[in-house]
Amino acid sequence: MENVVTLKSAHKPLAVPVSDRTRVLVTGADGFIGSVLTPLLLERGFDVVGLDTGFYRAGLLYHDGKDRPATLTRDVRTLTAKDLEGFDAVVHLAELSNDPLCQHDPKKTYEINHLGSVALAKAAKDAGVSRFVYASSCSVYGAAGDSTKTEASDPDPQTAYAHCKMLVERDVQALADGGFSPTFLRNATAFGASPRIRFDIVLNNLAGLAWTTGRISMTSDGTPWRPLVHVQDICGAVAATLEAPREAVASQVLNVGDNDNNYRVRQIAEAIGEAFPNCKIEFGNNAGDNRSYRVSFDKIHQVLPGFRCAWTADRGARQMRALFEHIAMAEPEFNAPPYTRLRQLQRLLETKQINSDFYWRQHDLS
Ligand SMILES: NC(=O)c1ccc[n+]([C@@H]2O[C@H](COP(=O)([O-])OP(=O)(O)OC[C@H]3O[C@@H](n4cnc5c(N)ncnc54)[C@H](O)[C@@H]3O)[C@@H](O)[C@H]2O)c1
């Protein structure tokens, strides 16, 4: 879409093309995925604006030297259609982003993740934004045992986080029409390096433990299935969705990952053991976590033929080791609150930097 500024002159109006690139708003731009996604979208020629309330900005594990877009410090719950005018697409990542965080306060989770996301989609539709890419999750499949789930399988969410993902998919799909095309990307569990690292996701957590303590004691017996996907591959899927013809991705639900990256937790630990050979790994006897699912990733390769996953758990484990060596990561960094999302939000609540509705409180430091 071409945005045109018309400058009035004494003679005739002069039309200056400001941008003929696709204008994309990325919510959650300063999160784990967002801080890898926004540089990638800029590199692929999109005109990008970021938005993030900044819960985890206190943590920046390393400098990647990449250009980033201007990013607004706003809560998505305050956005109106007026704020979204002029965008061609919204990529919506900004939510409370994992199970423990959401179990901690399910009511707030529904307000932010379910109601907040649906309100954002409505505002986008009212503003004439034609594409809405939603970061859903394979966790909607829940306790699936050994069966392989496809996009046509019935969801069976086990947690408030996963239940909200399902509700957002349902309610945003109901908004779809000829002018508004949502796409639902059900990402597998992410791993890999991002400047806004998360150490509360399985592979990154195990890698950090291996590096800082030389010991991994798992409560799980290692049998649950957990599909993984590298953060760069998630970002590749988002870019491919934005680049695909709208009719190819409109109202599509796509599992994001690769069939070869369905791992048992034990195999993830083994990949860590290969990359960190001095690390001792022990398994427990399952501590009641019944989330286990294998997922088929056939559909995304049909709908987005250019998409492929470049990363495996082995390669990701080696990447984490190279990163820790590069920055000489020490234990206080590994355990710093911003890298464990629940710990950081608890800290912000305890110190009253955010209120019980998760809005920042104003504090006069003058
Ligand atoms: N990382 C994964 O394994 C994974 C897997 C599947 C789906 N997802 C989904 O992808 C999205 C991004 O995940 P992530 O790992 O980057 O999470 P993250 O927690 O690192 O990033 C989320 C970002 O959103 C921001 N945010 C949260 N609530 C907000 C609000 N109300 N207003 C404005 N900003 C807000 C946070 O400050 C944070 O920077 C989430 O929706 C998550 O559920 C992630």
The ligand as an SDF file (V2000), in Angstrom:
LIG
                    3D

 44 48  0  0  0  0  0  0  0  0999 V2000
    8.4870  -18.5440   23.1020 N   0  0  0  0  0  0  0  0  0  0  0  0
    7.7360  -19.6130   22.8650 C   0  0  0  0  0  0  0  0  0  0  0  0
    8.1280  -20.7660   23.1190 O   0  0  0  0  0  0  0  0  0  0  0  0
    6.3770  -19.4300   22.2450 C   0  0  0  0  0  0  0  0  0  0  0  0
    5.7290  -20.5580   21.7270 C   0  0  0  0  0  0  0  0  0  0  0  0
    4.4530  -20.4130   21.2180 C   0  0  0  0  0  0  0  0  0  0  0  0
    3.8390  -19.1690   21.2080 C   0  0  0  0  0  0  0  0  0  0  0  0
    4.4970  -18.0940   21.7140 N   0  0  0  0  0  0  0  0  0  0  0  0
    3.8020  -16.8010   21.7390 C   0  0  0  0  0  0  0  0  0  0  0  0
    4.5700  -15.8360   21.0530 O   0  0  0  0  0  0  0  0  0  0  0  0
    4.3910  -14.5650   21.6680 C   0  0  0  0  0  0  0  0  0  0  0  0
    5.7500  -13.9770   22.0200 C   0  0  0  0  0  0  0  0  0  0  0  0
    6.4430  -14.8960   22.8500 O   0  0  0  0  0  0  0  0  0  0  0  0
    7.8540  -14.5410   23.4900 P   0  0  0  0  0  0  0  0  0  0  0  0
    8.5100  -15.8150   23.8240 O   0  0  0  0  0  0  0  0  0  0  0  0
    8.5520  -13.5490   22.6680 O   0  0  0  0  0  0  0  0  0  0  0  0
    7.3700  -13.8760   24.8520 O   0  0  0  0  0  0  0  0  0  0  0  0
    8.0210  -12.6600   25.6900 P   0  0  0  0  0  0  0  0  0  0  0  0
    7.4130  -12.7220   27.0300 O   0  0  0  0  0  0  0  0  0  0  0  0
    9.4790  -12.6940   25.5770 O   0  0  0  0  0  0  0  0  0  0  0  0
    7.4990  -11.3900   24.8860 O   0  0  0  0  0  0  0  0  0  0  0  0
    6.2200  -10.8550   25.0410 C   0  0  0  0  0  0  0  0  0  0  0  0
    6.3690   -9.3460   24.9680 C   0  0  0  0  0  0  0  0  0  0  0  0
    5.0610   -8.7760   25.0470 O   0  0  0  0  0  0  0  0  0  0  0  0
    5.1010   -7.6710   25.9400 C   0  0  0  0  0  0  0  0  0  0  0  0
    3.7680   -7.5370   26.5150 N   0  0  0  0  0  0  0  0  0  0  0  0
    3.1290   -8.4010   27.3310 C   0  0  0  0  0  0  0  0  0  0  0  0
    1.9200   -7.9080   27.6470 N   0  0  0  0  0  0  0  0  0  0  0  0
    1.8000   -6.7240   26.9970 C   0  0  0  0  0  0  0  0  0  0  0  0
    0.7730   -5.7490   26.9170 C   0  0  0  0  0  0  0  0  0  0  0  0
   -0.3930   -5.8980   27.5870 N   0  0  0  0  0  0  0  0  0  0  0  0
    0.9670   -4.6510   26.1540 N   0  0  0  0  0  0  0  0  0  0  0  0
    2.1410   -4.4750   25.4650 C   0  0  0  0  0  0  0  0  0  0  0  0
    3.1630   -5.3630   25.5240 N   0  0  0  0  0  0  0  0  0  0  0  0
    2.9750   -6.4750   26.2850 C   0  0  0  0  0  0  0  0  0  0  0  0
    6.1620   -7.9910   26.9670 C   0  0  0  0  0  0  0  0  0  0  0  0
    6.7030   -6.8170   27.5430 O   0  0  0  0  0  0  0  0  0  0  0  0
    7.1780   -8.7730   26.1410 C   0  0  0  0  0  0  0  0  0  0  0  0
    8.2130   -7.9440   25.6670 O   0  0  0  0  0  0  0  0  0  0  0  0
    3.4990  -14.7780   22.8830 C   0  0  0  0  0  0  0  0  0  0  0  0
    2.1680  -14.4970   22.5320 O   0  0  0  0  0  0  0  0  0  0  0  0
    3.6650  -16.2490   23.1520 C   0  0  0  0  0  0  0  0  0  0  0  0
    2.5490  -16.7930   23.8140 O   0  0  0  0  0  0  0  0  0  0  0  0
    5.7530  -18.1950   22.2330 C   0  0  0  0  0  0  0  0  0  0  0  0
  1  2  1  0
  2  3  2  0
  2  4  1  0
  4  5  1  0
  4 44  2  0
  5  6  2  0
  6  7  1  0
  7  8  2  0
  8  9  1  0
  8 44  1  0
  9 10  1  0
  9 42  1  0
 10 11  1  0
 11 12  1  0
 11 40  1  0
 12 13  1  0
 13 14  1  0
 14 15  2  0
 14 16  1  0
 14 17  1  0
 17 18  1  0
 18 19  2  0
 18 20  1  0
 18 21  1  0
 21 22  1  0
 22 23  1  0
 23 24  1  0
 23 38  1  0
 24 25  1  0
 25 26  1  0
 25 36  1  0
 26 27  1  0
 26 35  1  0
 27 28  2  0
 28 29  1  0
 29 30  1  0
 29 35  2  0
 30 31  1  0
 30 32  2  0
 32 33  1  0
 33 34  2  0
 34 35  1  0
 36 37  1  0
 36 38  1  0
 38 39  1  0
 40 41  1  0
 40 42  1  0
 42 43  1  0
M  CHG  2   8   1  16  -1
M  END
$$$$
